[in-house]
């Protein structure tokens, strides 16, 4: 597996503006560099020889990225993904028995029992494919918002002693610590609660309901974030999901209304609580239009900085505009890894690294497969790693 100390020094050097031995490199396949494929012996498509061979390369040459930490700490935010039930206490949540609905497909249903009636979230999952498909979301009409907010809310924090191991790890790693926490974006919460079509309609037709949910998210997220930071969690914080409000999904007005005053408020609070904090944002879409906003909110790094047609800016231009104020993770597109040739991937990796300078960047693919990797993808992933080593050396 990867050398955590070496990778951490490499990554923090990039973020802190210090010299590094080479450009950090993210795994291009669905395997983490801190795992050991020989010891774990996973089944399914991860046991196929081609994947195992690439996993060895990942473990040897790729870097674990923030907020990786070998020491675990208690979960504070809800286990329900995307905060679909707005951090409702667990005693109001019931997971129904899984239902087999096809040869490979299983349906999962979770119920939020509220004082004003039940709300449901249901999704399907296929064997061998590591993603899910939502079928039903909790909020479909204004009355469902009333149900959601009728649940009595309280935060019962874990004991401070349960964070002792994490605090010890952060002290041991010192300035090279890449550990930290995760924040689900407010707009991602909205998309977890309701269909995107409903959200787009409500942004215009029901702004009061959107604001009510958003303000509740902010209040509850502040409380839990303050607790985590008081326990020493950090220095890195990963924000996920703001892409739902980035162009072309929404426009500048919606970004200013749904992201800046909510995620931005949490980001500012994080920095106020911990001067060493570093904020990373995952955001697909046309981020070229958002670089200034990210910087103003206090963001330190973003991924995946996609070129046209998926995005709107090439990596060299993004580097010039960021001018060292952001670390840019990118910008090798998944579609190129799936459809291109190894020579084309090498050229793209070289261009990503060399155009605009090697500083303030991490070599990063926009995504990795959720299922069996094609032979072409594996060949391209190998070339990505080889090229990252060759051209990334400082």
C-alpha positions as CSV (number, residue, x, y, z in Angstrom):
1,X,0.0,0.0,0.0
2,X,1.0,3.7,-0.3
3,X,3.4,5.3,2.1
4,X,1.1,7.6,4.0
5,X,3.9,9.8,5.4
6,X,5.4,10.4,2.0
7,X,2.0,11.0,0.3
8,X,1.0,13.4,3.1
9,X,4.2,15.4,2.8
10,X,3.6,15.5,-1.0
11,X,0.0,16.7,-0.7
12,X,0.6,19.2,2.1
13,X,3.5,20.7,0.2
14,X,1.3,21.3,-2.7
15,X,-1.4,23.0,-0.5
16,X,1.1,25.0,1.6
17,X,3.2,26.1,-1.4
18,X,6.3,24.1,-0.5
19,X,8.5,22.1,-2.8
20,X,7.5,18.4,-3.4
21,X,9.2,15.5,-5.0
22,X,6.5,15.1,-7.6
23,X,2.9,16.1,-8.4
24,X,0.5,14.1,-6.3
25,X,-1.5,11.6,-8.2
26,X,-5.0,10.2,-7.5
27,X,-6.0,6.6,-8.2
28,X,-7.6,6.3,-11.7
29,X,-9.4,3.1,-10.8
30,X,-11.9,2.0,-8.1
31,X,-9.2,1.1,-5.6
32,X,-7.8,3.1,-2.8
33,X,-4.0,3.3,-2.5
34,X,-4.1,2.6,1.2
35,X,-5.8,-0.8,0.7
36,X,-3.9,-4.1,0.2
37,X,-5.5,-6.2,-2.5
38,X,-3.3,-9.2,-1.7
39,X,-4.4,-9.2,1.9
40,X,-8.1,-8.4,1.3
41,X,-8.6,-10.7,-1.7
42,X,-11.8,-9.0,-2.8
43,X,-14.3,-11.0,-4.9
44,X,-16.2,-10.1,-8.1
45,X,-14.5,-8.0,-10.8
46,X,-11.9,-6.8,-8.4
47,X,-10.4,-10.3,-8.3
48,X,-9.8,-10.3,-12.1
49,X,-6.0,-10.4,-13.0
50,X,-6.1,-7.1,-14.9
51,X,-7.7,-5.2,-12.0
52,X,-5.4,-6.8,-9.5
53,X,-2.3,-5.8,-11.6
54,X,-3.6,-2.1,-11.7
55,X,-4.4,-2.2,-8.0
56,X,-0.7,-3.0,-7.3
57,X,0.4,0.0,-9.4
58,X,-2.1,2.2,-7.5
59,X,-0.8,1.0,-4.1
60,X,2.8,1.7,-5.2
61,X,2.5,5.0,-7.0
62,X,-0.8,6.8,-6.2
63,X,-1.6,9.0,-3.2
64,X,-4.4,8.9,-0.7
65,X,-6.1,12.2,-0.8
66,X,-7.5,14.4,1.9
67,X,-9.5,13.6,4.1
68,X,-8.0,10.1,4.4
69,X,-7.1,9.0,8.0
70,X,-6.2,5.5,9.2
71,X,-7.8,6.4,12.6
72,X,-11.5,6.5,12.7
73,X,-13.7,8.8,14.9
74,X,-17.4,8.6,15.7
75,X,-19.9,9.5,13.0
76,X,-21.7,12.7,13.9
77,X,-23.7,13.4,10.8
78,X,-26.6,11.1,9.8
79,X,-25.9,7.7,8.2
80,X,-28.7,8.5,5.7
81,X,-26.9,9.7,2.6
82,X,-27.2,13.3,1.5
83,X,-29.0,14.2,4.7
84,X,-32.3,13.2,3.1
85,X,-34.1,13.3,6.5
86,X,-32.4,16.6,7.6
87,X,-30.4,14.9,10.4
88,X,-33.5,13.5,12.1
89,X,-32.6,11.4,15.2
90,X,-32.2,7.7,14.5
91,X,-35.2,6.6,16.6
92,X,-37.5,8.1,14.0
93,X,-35.9,6.2,11.1
94,X,-36.8,2.7,10.1
95,X,-35.0,0.6,7.4
96,X,-37.4,-1.9,5.9
97,X,-36.2,-5.4,4.8
98,X,-34.6,-5.3,1.3
99,X,-36.8,-6.5,-1.5
100,X,-35.6,-8.6,-4.4
101,X,-37.1,-7.1,-7.5
102,X,-35.1,-8.8,-10.3
103,X,-32.3,-11.4,-10.8
104,X,-29.6,-8.8,-9.9
105,X,-31.7,-5.9,-8.5
106,X,-32.6,-5.2,-4.8
107,X,-34.8,-2.4,-3.6
108,X,-34.2,-0.6,-0.3
109,X,-36.8,1.5,1.5
110,X,-36.2,3.7,4.5
111,X,-39.1,5.4,6.4
112,X,-39.0,8.6,8.5
113,X,-41.8,8.4,11.0
114,X,-42.9,11.9,11.7
115,X,-45.6,13.3,14.0
116,X,-47.5,14.3,10.9
117,X,-47.1,11.2,8.8
118,X,-44.5,9.0,7.2
119,X,-41.9,10.0,4.6
120,X,-40.2,7.5,2.3
121,X,-36.9,7.1,0.5
122,X,-36.5,4.2,-1.8
123,X,-33.6,3.2,-4.2
124,X,-32.6,0.2,-6.3
125,X,-29.2,-1.4,-6.3
126,X,-27.7,-3.9,-8.8
127,X,-25.3,-6.6,-8.0
128,X,-21.8,-5.8,-9.2
129,X,-22.6,-2.1,-9.8
130,X,-21.5,0.2,-7.0
131,X,-24.0,2.9,-7.4
132,X,-27.8,3.2,-6.7
133,X,-30.9,4.7,-8.4
134,X,-33.4,6.7,-6.4
135,X,-37.0,5.7,-7.0
136,X,-38.7,7.8,-4.4
137,X,-37.6,10.8,-2.4
138,X,-39.1,12.1,0.9
139,X,-40.4,15.4,-0.3
140,X,-42.9,15.6,-3.2
141,X,-45.2,18.5,-2.1
142,X,-45.3,21.4,0.4
143,X,-47.1,19.2,3.0
144,X,-44.0,16.9,3.1
145,X,-41.8,19.9,4.3
146,X,-44.2,20.3,7.2
147,X,-43.8,16.6,8.0
148,X,-40.0,16.8,7.8
149,X,-39.8,19.7,10.1
150,X,-42.2,18.3,12.6
151,X,-39.7,15.7,13.8
152,X,-38.2,16.7,17.2
153,X,-34.5,17.4,16.6
154,X,-31.7,17.0,19.1
155,X,-28.0,16.4,18.8
156,X,-26.5,14.0,21.3
157,X,-22.7,14.2,20.8
158,X,-20.4,11.3,21.3
159,X,-18.0,11.3,24.2
160,X,-15.0,13.5,23.7
161,X,-12.7,10.6,24.7
162,X,-13.8,8.8,21.5
163,X,-11.8,11.3,19.5
164,X,-8.5,10.7,21.5
165,X,-7.0,8.5,18.8
166,X,-7.8,11.0,16.1
167,X,-6.3,13.9,18.1
168,X,-3.2,11.8,18.7
169,X,-2.9,11.0,15.0
170,X,-3.2,14.7,14.1
171,X,-0.5,15.6,16.6
172,X,1.8,12.9,15.3
173,X,1.4,14.0,11.6
174,X,1.8,17.7,12.5
175,X,1.8,20.0,9.5
176,X,1.7,17.1,7.2
177,X,-1.7,15.8,8.4
178,X,-4.2,15.2,5.6
179,X,-7.0,13.9,7.8
180,X,-10.3,15.7,8.3
181,X,-14.0,15.6,7.9
182,X,-16.8,15.7,5.3
183,X,-19.6,18.2,4.7
184,X,-22.6,17.5,2.6
185,X,-23.5,20.6,0.7
186,X,-26.9,22.3,1.5
187,X,-28.0,22.0,-2.2
188,X,-27.0,18.4,-2.2
189,X,-29.3,17.9,0.8
190,X,-32.2,19.5,-1.1
191,X,-31.5,17.2,-4.1
192,X,-31.5,14.2,-1.7
193,X,-34.9,15.2,-0.3
194,X,-36.7,16.0,-3.6
195,X,-36.3,15.4,-7.3
196,X,-34.1,17.9,-9.2
197,X,-37.2,19.0,-11.2
198,X,-39.1,19.8,-8.0
199,X,-36.1,21.7,-6.7
200,X,-35.9,23.8,-9.9
201,X,-39.6,24.5,-9.7
202,X,-39.5,25.4,-6.0
203,X,-36.5,27.8,-6.4
204,X,-38.9,29.9,-8.5
205,X,-42.4,29.0,-7.1
206,X,-41.7,28.1,-3.5
207,X,-38.6,30.1,-2.4
208,X,-39.9,30.3,1.2
209,X,-40.0,26.5,1.5
210,X,-36.5,26.2,0.1
211,X,-35.2,28.9,2.4
212,X,-36.9,27.1,5.4
213,X,-35.1,23.8,4.6
214,X,-31.8,25.6,3.9
215,X,-31.9,27.6,7.2
216,X,-32.6,24.4,9.1
217,X,-29.7,22.7,7.4
218,X,-27.4,25.6,8.3
219,X,-28.4,25.6,12.0
220,X,-28.0,21.9,12.4
221,X,-24.8,21.7,10.4
222,X,-23.2,24.6,12.4
223,X,-23.9,22.8,15.7
224,X,-22.3,19.5,14.5
225,X,-19.4,21.2,12.8
226,X,-18.6,23.2,15.9
227,X,-18.6,20.0,17.9
228,X,-16.3,18.2,15.5
229,X,-13.8,21.0,15.4
230,X,-13.9,21.3,19.2
231,X,-12.7,17.7,19.2
232,X,-9.8,18.5,16.9
233,X,-11.2,17.1,13.7
234,X,-9.3,18.6,10.7
235,X,-7.4,20.2,9.1
236,X,-9.0,19.2,5.8
237,X,-12.7,19.5,5.1
238,X,-14.3,18.0,2.0
239,X,-17.5,19.6,0.7
240,X,-19.6,17.5,-1.7
241,X,-22.6,18.3,-3.9
242,X,-22.4,22.0,-4.8
243,X,-22.3,21.0,-8.4
244,X,-26.1,20.8,-8.3
245,X,-26.2,24.6,-8.3
246,X,-23.3,25.1,-10.7
247,X,-23.8,26.0,-14.4
248,X,-25.4,24.4,-16.4
249,X,-27.5,22.9,-13.7
250,X,-28.4,26.3,-12.3
251,X,-27.4,29.9,-13.0
252,X,-25.3,32.5,-11.2
253,X,-28.3,33.8,-9.2
254,X,-29.1,30.4,-7.8
255,X,-25.4,29.9,-6.9
256,X,-25.4,33.2,-5.0
257,X,-28.6,32.2,-3.2
258,X,-28.1,28.5,-2.5
259,X,-24.3,28.0,-2.1
260,X,-22.6,31.3,-1.0
261,X,-24.8,32.0,2.1
262,X,-25.0,28.4,3.2
263,X,-21.9,26.4,2.3
264,X,-19.9,29.6,2.4
265,X,-21.1,30.3,5.9
266,X,-19.9,26.9,7.1
267,X,-16.6,27.4,5.3
268,X,-16.0,30.7,7.0
269,X,-16.9,29.2,10.3
270,X,-14.4,26.4,9.8
271,X,-11.6,28.8,9.1
272,X,-12.5,31.0,12.1
273,X,-12.5,28.0,14.4
274,X,-9.2,26.5,13.0
275,X,-6.6,28.8,11.3
276,X,-4.9,25.6,9.9
277,X,-8.1,24.4,8.2
278,X,-8.1,23.7,4.5
279,X,-11.3,23.4,2.5
280,X,-11.7,21.2,-0.6
281,X,-14.7,21.3,-2.8
282,X,-15.8,18.6,-5.3
283,X,-17.8,20.3,-8.1
284,X,-18.4,19.1,-11.7
285,X,-19.7,21.5,-14.3
286,X,-18.6,24.8,-15.6
287,X,-16.3,25.8,-12.7
288,X,-14.5,28.4,-14.8
289,X,-17.4,30.8,-14.0
290,X,-17.0,30.0,-10.2
291,X,-13.3,30.3,-9.5
292,X,-13.6,33.8,-8.1
293,X,-16.5,32.7,-5.9
294,X,-14.6,29.7,-4.5
295,X,-11.7,32.0,-3.6
296,X,-14.0,34.5,-1.9
297,X,-15.6,31.7,0.1
298,X,-12.2,30.6,1.4
299,X,-11.9,27.4,-0.6
300,X,-8.4,26.1,-0.9
301,X,-8.7,23.4,-3.5
302,X,-11.3,22.1,-6.0
303,X,-11.8,19.1,-8.3
304,X,-12.1,18.0,-11.1
305,X,-11.8,21.2,-13.1
306,X,-13.2,19.8,-16.3
307,X,-12.4,21.0,-19.9
308,X,-15.1,21.5,-22.6
309,X,-17.5,20.0,-23.3
310,X,-18.1,18.6,-19.8
311,X,-16.7,21.8,-18.3
312,X,-15.7,25.3,-19.5
313,X,-12.0,25.8,-18.8
314,X,-8.7,24.1,-19.7
315,X,-6.3,23.3,-16.9
316,X,-3.7,25.9,-18.0
317,X,-6.2,28.7,-18.0
318,X,-7.6,27.6,-14.6
319,X,-4.0,27.6,-13.2
320,X,-3.4,31.1,-14.6
321,X,-6.7,32.5,-13.1
322,X,-6.2,30.8,-9.8
323,X,-2.7,32.2,-9.6
324,X,-1.7,30.0,-6.7
325,X,-4.8,30.8,-4.6
326,X,-6.4,27.4,-5.3
327,X,-4.9,23.9,-5.6
328,X,-6.5,22.4,-8.7
329,X,-7.3,18.7,-8.9
330,X,-7.7,17.5,-12.5
331,X,-8.2,17.3,-15.2
332,X,-8.3,13.9,-16.9
333,X,-11.9,13.1,-18.1
334,X,-13.5,9.8,-17.4
335,X,-14.9,9.6,-20.9
336,X,-11.3,9.9,-22.3
337,X,-10.1,7.1,-20.0
338,X,-13.0,5.0,-21.3
339,X,-12.7,5.8,-25.0
340,X,-9.2,7.1,-25.7
341,X,-5.9,5.3,-26.4
342,X,-3.0,5.0,-24.0
343,X,-1.0,7.5,-26.2
344,X,-3.9,10.0,-26.0
345,X,-4.0,9.6,-22.2
346,X,-0.3,10.1,-21.9
347,X,-0.6,13.3,-23.9
348,X,-3.5,14.6,-21.8
349,X,-1.6,13.8,-18.6
350,X,1.5,15.6,-19.8
351,X,-0.5,18.6,-20.9
352,X,-2.4,18.7,-17.5
353,X,0.9,18.6,-15.6
354,X,3.1,20.8,-17.7
355,X,0.8,23.5,-19.1
356,X,0.7,26.4,-16.6
357,X,3.2,24.8,-14.3
358,X,3.4,21.9,-11.9
359,X,2.8,23.8,-8.7
360,X,-0.6,24.0,-6.9
361,X,-2.0,20.9,-8.7
362,X,-2.9,17.3,-8.2
363,X,-3.3,14.8,-11.1
364,X,-6.9,13.7,-10.8
365,X,-9.4,11.8,-13.0
366,X,-13.0,13.2,-13.1
367,X,-14.4,9.8,-12.0
368,X,-13.7,6.1,-11.8
369,X,-16.0,3.2,-13.0
370,X,-18.7,1.9,-10.6
371,X,-18.5,-1.5,-12.2
372,X,-16.2,-3.9,-14.0
373,X,-13.4,-1.9,-15.6
374,X,-13.0,-2.5,-19.4
375,X,-9.7,-3.7,-20.8
376,X,-9.3,-0.3,-22.6
377,X,-9.9,1.5,-19.3
378,X,-7.3,-0.6,-17.5
379,X,-4.7,0.0,-20.2
380,X,-5.4,3.7,-20.1
381,X,-5.2,3.7,-16.3
382,X,-1.8,2.1,-16.4
383,X,-0.6,4.7,-18.9
384,X,-2.1,7.5,-16.7
385,X,0.0,6.2,-13.7
386,X,3.2,5.9,-15.8
387,X,2.8,9.3,-17.3
388,X,2.0,10.8,-13.9
389,X,5.4,9.5,-12.7
390,X,7.3,10.5,-15.8
391,X,6.0,14.1,-16.2
392,X,5.1,14.8,-12.5
393,X,8.6,14.7,-11.2
394,X,9.7,18.1,-9.8
